Amino acid sequence: MDSLTGSAALAVFYILAQVVERIVEIFSYIPIPDENKKTRTWVFWGISSMLGWGVCAIYNVDFFSLVHVQTVHHGLNIFLSGIIVGSGTKPVHDLISSLEKYTGTKKS
């Protein structure tokens, strides 16, 4: 993703989050007993995070380098980027909106 501009790279990041969200959504139709709803939430969070991490590892997606944040280890960046992607589109969209407000790049 190094060759993309900031906006294009953030768009790709959002699309990756949406793809992971749609894949996990397929499994949300599996019926479960009511007493296991909390367990289901943790299981789906884990599945989403692992899918996000896998996508980020395969495509070398590093959100922190993208926003020019100096961190300790590239592998940790990939892992945390995967958790961000796995969190779904709403948190990723909110993060992008916050970055736009912070940097003043949002266009009306």
Secondary structure, 3 states (H helix, E strand, C coil): CCCCCHHHHHHHHHHHHHHHHHHHHHHCCCCCCHHHHHHHHHHHHHHHHHHHHHHHHHHCCCHHHHCCCCCCCHHHHHHHHHHHHHCCHHHHHHHHHHHHHHHCCCCC
